[in-house]
Amino acid sequence: MKFTLTEEQAMIQEMVRDFAQTEIAPSAIERDKSEEFPAEIIKKMAELGLMGMMVNPKYDGAGMDTISYCLAMMEISKVDAAVGVIMSVNNSLVTFGLEKWGSDFIKEKYLKPLARGEKLGAFALSEPEAGSDATRQQTNAVKDGNHWIINGIKNWITNGESADYYIVIAQTDKEKKHHGITAFVVEKGTPGFEHGVHENKMGIRSSDTCSLTFTDCRVPEENVIWEVGKGFNFAMNTLNGGRYGIASQAVGIAQASLDAAIKYAKERKAFGTEIANHQAIQFKIADMATRAEAAKLLTLQAAALKDEGKPYIKEASMAKLFASEAATKNALEAIQIHGGYGYVREYQVERFLRDAKITEIYEGTSEIQRIVIGRQLLRD
């Protein structure tokens, strides 16, 4: 498979790279310290069409292909992975699912403003007792006339404080187990719906993460996504579509770590010469570059298969698994190459490590990816 970018894809990549360097990079370190949500940056990204990149223009999206989206995610995450995950959730987990399985009502009322970037979305699946095992949903919804009443708690929700619309997965028929799970759109401000405290995270600190609480929260029946009982299928299919987004985020971190290591190795001197001239450093750089390139190719392969309408579940999981572990390894090596300077915030590589680790955990841990890949292979 040959990955020669089209003229449009190359233009998008260059445009996003310039935007990331000029608009995101200058405040990345300070926002990481202060945990400040990048609201103004997200508005500017919306103006560029980056918050609904793959959504059909008839729903006010940019109508771009998956490869373009992945390239944009890589460039954003290379500078600030926290901004990357905000973008990824809105594109991969929210607008993707609503466009594919939402009703005409949901597309008109919710998808369009999300695709324009006027509103921000969140995906609420994880719970205190339902992480990797998403079938153990304790949040429940009971039908009451033409409404559903939701009660429960969601954990680790990206964009949890800042989102306007939330996709909420809830149990609607416990006897049917995962066939009795339903997905809903819930608006911020709905009575009975509140968010918890801001989580003080190790990495991606300027993205907001919090718990959500639902107490007799009444949601109109027209806010059901797909249909009653299809919530688990919706969630799993949406996560499959999200994995190339997180893989792209990880590729960005892996590449940023490599770039920083090369720059420092050319500047730092030891034993009478730049450390780039030492074989030990050259070996590390070679391994880092190989990991970053392999991760990028795996991610673009998954994106290309999706654009071609071919099965991509296995490939997306492979990309997410490899890229996330490559990001962590590259960040560790970048710190090692920087020595003591790598351990302080000024040189940024310690942030790359803190940001990288979560890519091995959210949207399916590395262990879950190996299960998905193994099952796909053994089914063939």
C-alpha positions in Angstrom: 0.0 0.0 0.0 1.5 3.3 -1.1 0.8 6.5 1.0 1.4 9.4 -1.3 -0.6 12.3 0.0 -3.0 14.0 -2.4 -2.5 17.7 -2.9 -5.5 18.5 -0.6 -4.2 16.2 2.1 -0.7 17.8 2.0 -2.3 21.3 2.1 -4.4 20.3 5.2 -1.3 18.9 6.9 0.7 22.0 6.2 -2.1 24.3 7.3 -2.7 22.4 10.6 1.1 22.3 11.2 1.3 26.1 10.9 -1.7 26.6 13.1 -0.4 24.3 15.8 3.0 26.0 15.9 1.6 29.6 15.9 -1.6 29.2 17.9 -1.1 26.2 20.2 2.6 25.8 21.0 3.2 29.2 22.7 0.7 28.4 25.5 1.2 24.6 25.8 3.5 24.6 28.8 1.6 27.2 30.8 -1.7 25.5 30.1 -0.3 22.2 31.2 0.7 23.8 34.5 -2.5 25.6 35.1 -4.9 23.0 33.6 -6.5 25.7 31.6 -9.0 24.5 29.0 -8.0 25.9 25.6 -11.4 27.4 24.8 -10.1 30.1 22.4 -7.9 27.6 20.6 -10.9 25.3 20.1 -12.9 28.2 18.6 -10.2 28.9 16.1 -10.0 25.2 15.3 -13.7 25.2 14.6 -13.2 28.1 12.2 -10.8 25.9 10.3 -13.2 23.0 10.1 -11.2 20.8 12.5 -14.0 19.9 14.9 -16.2 18.1 12.3 -13.6 17.1 9.8 -15.2 13.9 8.4 -18.8 15.0 8.7 -20.7 15.4 5.4 -21.1 19.0 4.4 -24.9 18.6 4.3 -24.6 18.3 8.1 -22.2 21.4 8.2 -19.1 19.3 8.4 -15.8 19.8 6.4 -16.3 16.6 4.4 -12.7 15.5 4.6 -11.4 12.0 4.5 -10.0 10.0 7.4 -6.4 10.3 6.3 -6.7 14.1 6.4 -8.2 13.8 9.9 -5.4 11.6 11.1 -2.7 13.9 9.6 -4.3 16.9 11.4 -4.5 15.0 14.7 -0.8 14.1 14.4 0.2 17.7 13.9 -2.0 19.0 16.7 -0.8 16.3 19.1 2.8 16.9 18.2 2.5 20.3 19.8 -0.1 19.6 22.5 -1.8 16.2 23.0 -4.4 17.7 25.4 -5.8 19.8 22.5 -5.5 16.6 20.4 -7.8 14.6 22.6 -10.4 17.3 22.7 -10.4 17.3 18.9 -10.4 13.5 18.8 -13.4 13.1 21.1 -15.6 15.6 19.1 -14.6 14.0 15.8 -14.2 10.3 16.5 -16.5 9.6 19.3 -19.3 12.1 18.9 -19.9 13.4 15.4 -18.8 10.1 13.8 -21.4 8.1 15.8 -24.2 10.7 15.5 -23.8 11.0 11.7 -23.8 7.2 11.2 -26.5 6.1 13.7 -28.3 9.3 14.7 -31.9 10.1 13.6 -32.7 13.0 11.3 -33.8 14.9 14.4 -30.5 14.3 16.2 -28.5 15.2 13.1 -30.3 18.4 12.7 -30.4 19.5 16.3 -27.1 18.1 17.6 -24.8 17.0 14.8 -24.8 20.2 12.8 -23.7 22.6 15.7 -21.1 20.0 16.8 -19.7 19.7 13.2 -19.5 23.5 13.0 -17.6 23.5 16.3 -20.2 25.9 17.8 -20.9 23.1 20.4 -18.6 20.6 22.0 -19.4 16.9 22.6 -18.4 14.3 25.2 -18.8 10.5 25.2 -19.9 9.0 28.5 -19.4 5.3 28.7 -16.9 4.5 31.5 -18.2 4.1 35.1 -16.7 3.3 38.5 -17.4 -0.4 37.8 -17.5 -0.4 34.0 -14.1 0.4 32.4 -12.8 -2.2 30.0 -15.9 -4.3 30.6 -18.5 -1.9 29.2 -21.3 -4.5 29.6 -21.4 -3.8 33.3 -23.3 -0.5 33.0 -24.9 0.6 36.3 -26.3 3.8 34.9 -29.9 3.0 34.1 -32.7 4.6 32.2 -36.4 3.9 32.8 -39.2 4.9 30.3 -41.7 7.4 31.6 -44.2 8.4 29.0 -42.3 10.2 26.2 -39.2 10.6 28.3 -36.5 8.4 29.8 -35.3 9.0 33.3 -31.6 8.5 33.8 -29.8 7.7 37.1 -26.1 6.9 37.6 -22.5 8.0 37.5 -20.0 8.2 34.7 -16.2 8.5 35.2 -13.2 9.8 33.4 -15.2 11.8 30.8 -13.1 13.9 28.5 -14.6 17.4 27.9 -16.8 16.6 30.9 -17.0 20.1 32.1 -16.8 22.0 28.8 -19.1 19.9 26.6 -22.5 21.1 25.5 -23.9 17.7 24.4 -23.1 14.3 25.9 -23.6 10.8 24.5 -24.6 8.8 27.5 -24.7 5.0 27.6 -27.3 3.5 30.0 -28.9 0.2 30.9 -32.5 0.1 29.8 -33.3 -3.6 30.3 -31.0 -5.4 32.7 -32.5 -8.8 31.8 -31.2 -8.5 28.3 -27.6 -7.6 29.5 -25.6 -5.9 26.8 -28.6 -6.2 24.4 -30.5 -4.0 26.9 -28.2 -1.0 26.7 -29.2 2.3 25.0 -27.4 5.4 24.0 -28.9 8.9 24.5 -27.9 12.5 23.8 -28.1 14.6 27.0 -27.8 18.4 26.9 -25.8 20.3 29.5 -28.1 22.0 31.9 -30.8 19.3 31.9 -32.2 19.1 35.4 -30.7 16.2 37.3 -27.5 16.2 35.3 -24.3 17.6 37.0 -20.6 17.2 36.5 -18.2 16.4 39.3 -14.8 17.9 40.3 -12.1 18.4 37.7 -9.7 15.4 37.8 -6.1 16.4 38.6 -4.4 14.3 35.9 -0.8 13.2 35.3 -1.0 14.3 31.6 -3.2 15.9 29.0 -3.8 18.4 31.8 -5.4 21.2 29.8 -8.2 18.9 28.6 -10.9 18.7 31.3 -11.8 15.3 32.7 -14.5 14.7 35.4 -17.3 12.5 36.5 -20.9 13.0 35.6 -23.9 12.4 37.9 -27.5 11.7 36.8 -30.3 12.0 39.3 -33.8 11.5 37.8 -32.6 13.2 34.7 -35.4 13.4 32.2 -34.4 13.0 28.5 -36.9 13.1 25.6 -37.4 9.8 23.8 -36.3 11.5 20.5 -32.8 11.7 22.0 -32.3 7.9 21.8 -29.5 7.2 19.4 -30.1 4.4 16.8 -32.7 2.6 18.8 -33.5 1.2 22.2 -31.2 -1.8 23.0 -28.5 -0.8 20.4 -26.4 1.2 22.8 -23.7 -1.4 23.4 -23.3 -1.9 19.6 -23.3 1.8 19.1 -20.5 2.3 21.7 -18.3 -0.5 20.4 -18.6 0.6 16.8 -17.9 4.2 17.8 -14.8 3.1 19.7 -13.6 1.2 16.7 -13.9 4.4 14.8 -12.1 6.3 17.5 -9.0 4.2 17.7 -7.3 5.7 14.7 -7.8 9.1 16.3 -5.9 8.1 19.5 -3.3 6.3 17.4 -2.8 9.6 15.6 -2.5 11.4 18.9 0.2 8.9 19.9 2.0 9.3 16.6 2.2 13.0 17.2 3.7 12.5 20.7 6.2 9.9 19.3 7.3 12.3 16.6 7.6 15.2 19.0 9.8 13.2 21.3 12.0 12.2 18.3 12.2 15.8 17.1 13.2 17.1 20.5 15.8 14.4 21.0 17.4 15.1 17.6 17.5 18.8 18.3 19.1 18.4 21.7 21.6 15.7 20.5 22.9 18.2 17.9 23.3 20.9 20.6 24.5 19.1 23.7 28.3 18.4 23.9 29.9 15.6 26.0 33.4 14.2 25.8 34.5 16.9 23.4 31.8 16.5 20.7 28.0 16.8 20.2 26.3 13.8 21.7 24.7 13.1 18.3 28.2 11.8 17.3 28.0 9.1 19.9 26.9 5.7 18.7 24.8 5.1 21.8 22.7 8.2 21.0 22.5 7.3 17.3 21.1 3.9 18.2 18.4 5.5 20.4 17.5 8.0 17.6 17.3 5.2 15.0 14.9 3.1 17.2 12.8 6.2 18.0 12.5 7.1 14.3 11.6 3.5 13.3 8.9 3.3 16.0 7.4 6.7 14.9 7.4 5.8 11.2 5.9 2.4 11.8 3.2 3.8 14.0 2.3 6.4 11.4 2.1 3.9 8.6 -0.1 1.6 10.7 -2.4 4.5 11.5 -2.6 5.7 7.9 -3.3 2.1 6.8 -6.4 1.9 9.1 -7.5 5.3 7.9 -7.1 4.3 4.2 -9.1 1.1 4.8 -11.9 3.2 6.4 -11.9 5.7 3.5 -12.2 2.7 1.0 -15.1 1.3 2.9 -13.2 -1.9 3.9 -13.0 -3.6 7.3 -10.5 -1.8 9.5 -11.2 -2.9 13.1 -8.1 -5.1 13.4 -5.9 -2.5 11.7 -7.2 0.3 13.9 -6.5 -1.7 17.0 -3.0 -2.6 15.7 -2.4 1.1 15.1 -3.7 2.2 18.5 -1.7 -0.5 20.3 1.6 0.0 18.5 1.4 3.8 18.4 0.5 4.3 22.0 3.4 2.0 23.2 5.7 3.7 20.7 4.8 7.1 22.1 5.6 6.1 25.7 8.9 4.4 24.6 10.0 7.4 22.5 9.2 9.9 25.3 11.2 7.8 27.8 14.2 7.8 25.4 13.9 11.5 24.8 14.1 12.1 28.5 17.2 9.8 28.7 18.9 11.6 25.8 18.2 14.9 27.6 19.6 13.6 30.8 18.8 15.8 33.8 17.3 18.5 31.5 14.7 15.9 30.4 13.4 15.8 33.9 12.4 19.5 34.1 9.4 21.2 32.5 11.4 23.7 30.5 12.5 21.1 27.9 9.0 19.7 27.5 10.0 16.0 27.0 8.7 15.1 30.5 5.3 16.4 29.4 5.5 14.1 26.3 5.9 11.1 28.7 3.0 12.2 30.9 0.8 12.8 27.9 1.8 9.5 26.2 0.9 7.1 28.9 -2.9 7.8 28.7 -2.9 6.7 25.1 -2.2 3.1 26.3 -5.3 3.3 28.5 -8.2 5.3 27.1 -10.5 4.1 24.3 -9.4 0.6 25.0 -6.3 -0.4 27.0 -3.4 -2.1 25.3 -4.6 -5.3 26.8 -8.1 -4.8 25.2 -6.4 -4.0 21.8 -4.6 -7.3 21.9 -7.9 -9.1 22.6 -9.5 -7.4 19.7 -6.6 -8.1 17.3 -6.4 -11.8 18.4 -10.2 -12.3 18.0 -10.2 -10.7 14.6 -7.3 -12.9 13.4 -8.8 -16.1 14.8 -12.1 -15.4 13.1 -10.5 -15.1 9.7 
